[in-house]
C-alpha cells in the first residue's frame, strides 16, 4: 500500500482501504468503545449541574450520540467541502466543559446553545479560510498541542483505571478489584498487540475490553438497570431547550473554539502522519469545517460542541488501522445507539476500570503521535526546543497544579486552567514572537513543501 514520500509507516489498513466486514465491525466497535463514555460525560455532568429531570438528561445523551455519529460519518465521507475524508471519530468536546459550567451558573441551556451556535461560526470561518490562518499553525505548534493532549489525558485514564472517572474522592477508588480488572485489560491488549497478528492484533483494544467486560459481569461490577430503564426509540427535537444569545457567553465559548481548532489541526496532522504523509490543506480545511458546522448543528438539536476525539487518534497509532471505512461504520453504530436508547445504554454499562485499562495506553499513544510530528517535520534548533519546553512546562504546570489559576477572573479560569489551552497558546505566541535564527542554527523548520499537497 502506498504511504507516500518514502517515509516509514506502520499502517496495516490505509485511509482508502476497506477491511473485510468480519474485521471491520469489531474494529468499528473498538473506536466507539474508546470514545463513547467521553462523549456522554459532558451532557451527564451538565445535566447534573443544572438539575435536569431524568427524561431531559436522557435526551441530552441521545443527542450526543446522534450528533457524534453524523459528524463522524461526515468526516469520513464528506458532504461537499465539509469533512476531512479521514478516519476522524467525533464526539462532545471536553474542552468546553469548564466554560459551559460557568455559563450554566448564571444562565440556562438556552444561553449555552446560543453561544455554541454563534461561536461555531468562528471555527467554520477559520476552516473556510484555512490558508490565511495556516502560518499560525505550523508543525511545531501542532506537534506540541498533540503531545499535550496525550499527556494531559493520562490522569483521566488513570482515574478510569482506578474505577472512578470523577477522581480520587469517589468510593472504591483504586480498590484492588478495580485495579485488577484494569490491569487485566491493559496487559491483554499489550499482549495481543505485540505477540499476535491479524484481527487479534488490530482489534486488540476491542478484545481486551470485551474480556474485561465479561470478567466485570461475573464480578458483579456491571449495572444493567440503565438498559431496562432506556426506551426503544428516540427522536431528535430541534431547539427543545430554546435558544438565547448573551455577548459574554458568546465571547467565552468562541475563545474555546480557537483552541479546539488547534486540537483538530493537530489531530488531523497526527492521523495523516501515521500513514507517512503530511496533511493537505484540503484535509485540514474540511476537518475544521466539519467541526464548526456540526457543532452548530449540535447546538440546534440539544447537543454540546463536537470535535475530533484524540483517543481515537491514539487508537489508529496503536493498531495501524487508518481506514476511514471503519470510522464510517463507527459513526453508524453511534447513530443506532442514539436512535435506539437500549443499544446505547448497553454500551454505557462498560465499567470505568475496563475502559481505563483500554484507553490509558491510547492516551499515551497520542503523545507519541505528537512526538512523531515533531520528529518528522521540525528541526530541533535551540529556538524550537525552547518553544517546546516552555509550552510543555506551562501546559503540564496548570494540569497538575490547577490552583495556579484560582485567583484569575472566573471567565478565564477554564481557559488558562486547561493544559492544552495554556500550552497551545504559549507555543502559538512564542512561535510568532521568537526570531528565526536560521543563519546561526540552520533551517528552523524542515522543508516539507515537496511532500505537502497544497490544494
Secondary structure, DSSP 4 states (H G I P E B T S, - for coil): ---STT-----SB-TT----HHHHHHHHHHHHHHHHHHHHHHHHHHHHHHT--HHHHHHHHHHHHHHHHHHHHHHHS-BTTBS-SS---EEE-GGGHHHHHHHHHHS-HHHHHHHHHHHHHHHHHHHHTHHHHGGGS-HHHHHHHHHHHHHHHHHHHHHHHHT-TT-TTSTTTT-HHHHHHHHHHHHHHHHHHHH--THHHHTHHHHHHHHHHHHHHHTT----HHHHHS-S-----TTTT-----HHHHHHHHHHHHHHHHHHHHHHHHHHHHTTS---HHHHHHHHHHHHHHHHHHHHTT---EEE-HHHHHHHHHH-B--HHHHHHHHHHHHHHHHSHHHHHHHTTS-HHHHHHHHHHHHHHHHHHHHHHHHHHB---HHHHHHHHHHHHHHHHHHH-GGGGTTS-HHHHHHHT-HHHHHHHHHHHHHHHS---HHHH--SB---TTT----
